[in-house]
């Protein structure tokens, strides 16, 4: 009987991961997997959480909202995960949000930035985020473009989905606050292969800079359409291009896109950064140095998300979902990659990062590098 009791005590705590593991954004899913895995192995090496090991259980959402919801249901109802972790795509996360709030299982989003993922209006909100948020990113885009390119009449080119809508609202608000009138707002579909007509209207309206919002495939079509036009305005983007095979799909002009990130493994790393970099190099043979951790934001956000989840479970004293949700509010401090989190969450604050945690990057030879002005 003591042996059986000990076996039960060591039963793993399952963490579910729903993300793109195939398709154009598969690299994003792999980055999230790697960051989560490094954190879990680190935690388990120290005895786990409440004496139990953490276990990652993954499902592929194929960047499809319906498939993401099915995967979330399976992980929660069949696999009995204690906490669900999301992926890259705002439309997928928005499909999952009502479900997790209904079944009352904590959902941590380490990438998708749609503002209404966490600000979802639920009276009992189980959704937390360790990632950028559109409204804050949009303020940063406006500030960066003015400072770097003296942007006075930006054109907005946005994917026609809930993520694009979230950023249209945020960018318009940020521009209004800055006293700037945009040249125009144009939309494109996720499967469009030509965006010349939309871009031509922005050019004719006098756009001096482009604000781009779209994931890998759509963003690459914008870049190729600009090439066909022979137009090369500065492009300041949300972080969609970082999620997959952007340079392969967009071609050499991919390097013209400057995009927001939350972390880079370049430069002087913190002790946590050095430890994680060493662990990544030891575990994954393709990682020789910081340029190979691509996209770093996926690795870093997932790593920090797992640390935050582990601390919430500790604070809860178990895996009862509502207790774990309240455990997020009780977190005092977590030493993460992106920063040290001091009381990151509250009843009215479900986002752990702010605009002050963002950096800017660009692609160089298929590697995401910190942006430095010439």
Secondary structure as the mmCIF struct_conf table of DSSP 4:
data_model
#
loop_
_struct_conf.conf_type_id
_struct_conf.id
_struct_conf.beg_label_comp_id
_struct_conf.beg_label_asym_id
_struct_conf.beg_label_seq_id
_struct_conf.end_label_comp_id
_struct_conf.end_label_asym_id
_struct_conf.end_label_seq_id
HELX_RH_AL_P HELX_RH_AL_P1 UNK A 2 UNK A 9
TURN_TY1_P TURN_TY1_P1 UNK A 10 UNK A 10
STRN STRN1 UNK A 13 UNK A 19
BEND BEND1 UNK A 22 UNK A 23
TURN_TY1_P TURN_TY1_P2 UNK A 24 UNK A 25
HELX_RH_AL_P HELX_RH_AL_P2 UNK A 26 UNK A 45
TURN_TY1_P TURN_TY1_P3 UNK A 46 UNK A 47
STRN STRN2 UNK A 49 UNK A 49
TURN_TY1_P TURN_TY1_P4 UNK A 50 UNK A 51
STRN STRN3 UNK A 52 UNK A 52
STRN STRN4 UNK A 54 UNK A 60
TURN_TY1_P TURN_TY1_P5 UNK A 62 UNK A 63
HELX_RH_AL_P HELX_RH_AL_P3 UNK A 65 UNK A 73
HELX_RH_PI_P HELX_RH_PI_P1 UNK A 74 UNK A 78
BEND BEND2 UNK A 79 UNK A 79
BEND BEND3 UNK A 82 UNK A 82
STRN STRN5 UNK A 83 UNK A 85
BEND BEND4 UNK A 88 UNK A 88
HELX_RH_AL_P HELX_RH_AL_P4 UNK A 90 UNK A 103
TURN_TY1_P TURN_TY1_P6 UNK A 104 UNK A 104
STRN STRN6 UNK A 107 UNK A 109
BEND BEND5 UNK A 110 UNK A 111
HELX_RH_AL_P HELX_RH_AL_P5 UNK A 115 UNK A 118
BEND BEND6 UNK A 119 UNK A 119
BEND BEND7 UNK A 123 UNK A 124
STRN STRN7 UNK A 127 UNK A 129
BEND BEND8 UNK A 131 UNK A 131
HELX_RH_AL_P HELX_RH_AL_P6 UNK A 134 UNK A 149
BEND BEND9 UNK A 152 UNK A 153
STRN STRN8 UNK A 154 UNK A 159
BEND BEND10 UNK A 160 UNK A 161
HELX_RH_AL_P HELX_RH_AL_P7 UNK A 162 UNK A 177
TURN_TY1_P TURN_TY1_P7 UNK A 178 UNK A 179
BEND BEND11 UNK A 183 UNK A 183
STRN STRN9 UNK A 184 UNK A 188
TURN_TY1_P TURN_TY1_P8 UNK A 190 UNK A 191
BEND BEND12 UNK A 193 UNK A 193
HELX_RH_AL_P HELX_RH_AL_P8 UNK A 196 UNK A 204
TURN_TY1_P TURN_TY1_P9 UNK A 205 UNK A 206
BEND BEND13 UNK A 208 UNK A 208
STRN STRN10 UNK A 209 UNK A 213
HELX_RH_AL_P HELX_RH_AL_P9 UNK A 216 UNK A 229
TURN_TY1_P TURN_TY1_P10 UNK A 230 UNK A 230
STRN STRN11 UNK A 234 UNK A 237
HELX_RH_3T_P HELX_RH_3T_P1 UNK A 239 UNK A 243
BEND BEND14 UNK A 244 UNK A 244
HELX_RH_AL_P HELX_RH_AL_P10 UNK A 246 UNK A 250
HELX_RH_3T_P HELX_RH_3T_P2 UNK A 252 UNK A 256
STRN STRN12 UNK A 257 UNK A 261
BEND BEND15 UNK A 262 UNK A 262
BEND BEND16 UNK A 265 UNK A 268
HELX_RH_AL_P HELX_RH_AL_P11 UNK A 271 UNK A 283
TURN_TY1_P TURN_TY1_P11 UNK A 285 UNK A 286
BEND BEND17 UNK A 289 UNK A 289
HELX_RH_3T_P HELX_RH_3T_P3 UNK A 290 UNK A 292
BEND BEND18 UNK A 293 UNK A 293
TURN_TY1_P TURN_TY1_P12 UNK A 294 UNK A 295
HELX_RH_AL_P HELX_RH_AL_P12 UNK A 296 UNK A 316
TURN_TY1_P TURN_TY1_P13 UNK A 317 UNK A 317
BEND BEND19 UNK A 318 UNK A 318
HELX_RH_AL_P HELX_RH_AL_P13 UNK A 321 UNK A 330
STRN STRN13 UNK A 333 UNK A 335
BEND BEND20 UNK A 337 UNK A 338
STRN STRN14 UNK A 340 UNK A 342
BEND BEND21 UNK A 343 UNK A 343
STRN STRN15 UNK A 346 UNK A 346
TURN_TY1_P TURN_TY1_P14 UNK A 347 UNK A 348
STRN STRN16 UNK A 349 UNK A 349
STRN STRN17 UNK A 351 UNK A 351
HELX_RH_3T_P HELX_RH_3T_P4 UNK A 355 UNK A 357
STRN STRN18 UNK A 359 UNK A 364
TURN_TY1_P TURN_TY1_P15 UNK A 365 UNK A 366
STRN STRN19 UNK A 367 UNK A 370
#
